[in-house]
Amino acid sequence: MPGKDAASVTAAESQSAPTVSPPPDERSAADVRDRRLVRRIRNGDDRAFEELVRIYQNRIFGLTLRMIGNRQEAEDLAQEVFLTVHKAIASYRGEGRFYTWLYRIASNTCKNRIKYLRGRNFHRSVPVEDNPEAQGGGDGPVVPLQSQIAGPEAMAQGTRLQDAISRELANLDPEHRLLIVLRDIQGLSYSDILRITGLQEGTLKSRLHRARVALKDRLADYLK
Amino acid sequence: MNSPEQSAELMSAYLDAELEGDEAEAFDSLLADSPELRDELEDLRKVMQLVAELPEVEAPEDFADKVTRRLRRRQLLAPEGALMGLISLPFQVLSIIVILTAAGLYMMAQLERRPAKIERDQPAVQVPVDDPEALRSGEAPLRPIER
């Protein structure tokens, strides 16, 4: 799914989870839209802020859920991300795309929360895919793993595999997990991930490789 | 010969189609010579595909409403929002405050006025008249002391 572009997602589109890389002119249109929204928010327009939330809520909630692994905690965290954005919008200097700044705030907030939760010995109580909402809500172009094989047993097998992937992903080192989510799930480009994480290009590539290898090793039993 | 770090970088970049033409060709020839590398690459591709096929996650329907409600609460609690918050308090609460304040002022005014009134209305000290009969019966009329 590489190439999915967060900035290109309009409020309506964000509900249906796009999977196709947009053409450059659409991407720049999204950038223009974001810049306008930022300007309006800075001028105290709360409706602009709400619009921004609706555009990016699925992306940010998806990130926090995959990072934290608990829906309630992830929702609270995603809300916190947007509140931080509202508070810090005056300090946004407009360098690069707006959503890379948003994602940077989101990933830092996630890392801080993970540290905090570890200190409190927090355990994920609800697997990511347990809630029907997590199944895509029926509107998006979701192609579940179950659909690759027919029959009830195959469906159950596919669900087990999804649960295993979600679980093992949640057990990865947070730095590795973040890169897998940003690149392999949300489909951000290398240049966007570099801006979000502040890593050097070589470090990003090698760390991403190690993250994928770690996940592959954890899923070895399921891949046979 | 690449270091493990360089190999890792190359593998990621190859899987993500981020290698330039020459680098991609060089990596292709490496793959041709190494079945282990090919197997590793295939396994990683499989993992990437499985991860990419996880269902998309959607935020709850009322997510944006919750965020804006939290934002308003924070703005009310912030020092700069306190005055606005006071102004926007429900009318009933303001009415109660006004009524309580008026009642308090009225009571204070009453308390201040009462000693003066007591002083003004206080009857002069009275002594019984010189009526022996009345004095005996205990019903002697009183007459005011003349000051």
Interface residues (C-beta under 8 A of the other chain):
Chain A: M1 P2 Q15 A17 D46 F49 E50 V53 R54 Q57 N58 I60 F61 G62 L65 R66 E75 A78 Q79 F82 L83 H86 V128 E129 E133 A134 Q135 G136 G137 G140 V142 V143 P144 L145 L161 Q162 I165 S166 L169 I180 R183 D184 I185 G187 Y190 G202 K205 S206 L208 H209 R210 R212 V213 L215 K216 L219 L223
Chain B: E5 A8 E9 L10 M11 S12 A13 L15 D16 A17 E18 D43 L44 K46 V47 M48 L50 V51 A52 E53 L54 P55 E56 V57 E58 A59 P60 F63 A64 K66 V67 T68 R70 L71 R74
